[in-house]
């Protein structure tokens, strides 16, 4: 089994450039279905989720040319299928992103139920309810969602019960060619949604208000291909910012908009972390103990759930106690049990994690519980005593390009390794 091994205590400092946003690139790739022709996406991260989405598009009939490591030319001219393969889309929750553009182009779609990290039920009720308001009829059969539009798509006002990113994106992509005007009330406001709306507008769509709670989409006749650059990954940036805060020496993180981490940076400042903002970069360092600070995850512009695990690792070494409240995903405290193996003092009560700071962490064998939790365990290993071995690193590869290599460039003693896995014997041991 391949693992990541970390020797704690090495100085970690320097500069790091983040890639394009995973949560934007996947949706932009899906959106190319709605505009037949060759769309070029730049600043695309070279990660496993992007590879999976590329295979999904190819199975639908698209052709993809990798111009260089971070540029894709996606030709959707010959897309002639609207059924996505379960074995691919079950690997990630972003699978439902093809639902909207397939409905927009073909008026029908068959999409497998989503997979991905095991951090919550990920119900898609809001996707279905919202799309039904636009004239989509659904049937769920054998783990697949069958969508059809017998009377075409028409504009409507849709109020989301929760500011769901996925539902907002699917509604936008489905409604760009619907008759009339669609209004999404209580829409998600994440920067990745703004990036999607910007690309669709470049394609000829008429989307107004992206990034606000009310998004208005005026249906158009057709869309055309474009060249678009993916927005910088605020969560990758936040992970390296948290690393600098944890290790102490200055780290400069470049290639993203600091406004996309507004509340994270404010909370980190409350923890005693020094922060210097630039136009497209942030430098962090720490020369005093971490101050315990309560955290509550919420949709953007609130504290992102994707930064909760990294922040839990930080707060596990604060001088005092605090509470982390998880409001987005119900199973996102799985990291706590792994951090406890390293000496952290964390108690889970429902959707609250009570974190009592300890003086230090000890290296141990741990497993990545999910994408962000895996990165947080590597972070913990950087300051732990001795060696930390992290298993199940496929989670990390889903969302971080060259994570180990970037940490090595900062001076960390971190590397890939393989360990023997002893298989349990079958049957009773009598």
C-alpha positions, 0 to 999 in steps of 0.5 A: 500500500502506498503511504505518505511518511512525514518526519516532524520537526523540520523547518517549513518555509518558502513560497508555493503556487496553488493550482486551479480550483478543483470545485470549479474545474469539474463543473466547468468541464461538465458545462462544456457539454452545453456548447458544442465545439472546442472549449479550452480550459486553462489552469486545470489542476492535474488531480484524480477527480479531473481525470475521472470527469475527463473519462465521463466526458469521453464516454459521452462522446467528447474528445479531450486533448491535454495541451500541457499539464494544466490546459485541456481542449474539450471538443463536445461536437460529437457528444451523442450520449446522455447516460453516464457510467456508474463505475466512473461517477460513483467515484466522486460527488461532482458526478451530478454536475453533468445533469444540468448541461445534459438536460440543457442540450438533449432534454434528457439525462441518466446520471448515477447517484453521486459518490466521493468522500464519505462525509455525509448523505449528500442528498440531491433532493434540492437538485431534483425539486429545483429542476422539476420546477423548470419542467424536468420529470424524474424517475430513480431506478436501480441507482440511476436518476432518469431525467426527461423534459417532455414539454421542454424547459421553462423559466421559473422562480426556485427557492432553495431550502439550503444554499446548496452549491451543487443545486445552484450549479445544476439549475444554472446550467440547465436553465441557460437555454430554458424559455423565459427567466429563471430566478434562483432564490437563496442561491449559493454564493461560492467563488466557484459558482461565479467562475461557472457563471462567468464562463457560461456568460462568455459562451453567450448565456445571460446570467445575472447576480452570481455570487449573490443570494439571488441569481437570474438567468435569461434563457438564450437560443444557443451557446458557443465554445470559449477559452477560459481560465479556472479560478485559483483554488482557495482551499488548496491555498487555505491548506498551505496557509494553515500549514504556515500557521501550524509550523510558524515560519513564513509561507507565501501562498500565491495564485488565488484571490485572498477575498475568497478566504476572507473569514478564514483569514479573520479567524486565523488572525484571532488565533494569533497568526500574522497575515500579510495580504497581497493582490493574489497572495497571502504570507502567514507566520506565527511567533506566539502560541495559538489562541483557541477560537470557536469555529462554525462552518457555513456556506460562503461567505461563512467559514468553509467546511473544506477548511474545517479539518485543517483548522482542527489540526491547528486548534489541537495545539492551541493554548486552551479549549474551543468548539468547532461546529460543523453545519454542512456535512454530518460525518465530517469529524472523522479526522478527530479519531485519527488526530487522537491517535497522535495525542490530540484531545478532541471530544465529539458531541453531535455536530460539535467538536470540543478541542482541548489544546495539547502541548504536542503531537506524536507521530503515529500510523493514521489513515486519511478519512477523506480529502481534507482530513488526509491533508490535515493529517500530513500537516499534523505530521509536520509538527509531530514528534517522530514519524507519521505514516498516512494511509489511504492517500488516494483521498488526497490525490483527489484534490491536491496536485503534487502535495508532497512535492510542494511540501518538499519544496518548502523544506518538509521531510515528507515522501511517498513510501510503500508498506506491506499490508498483511491480509487477514486470514479467511475463516475461523481461526480454531 
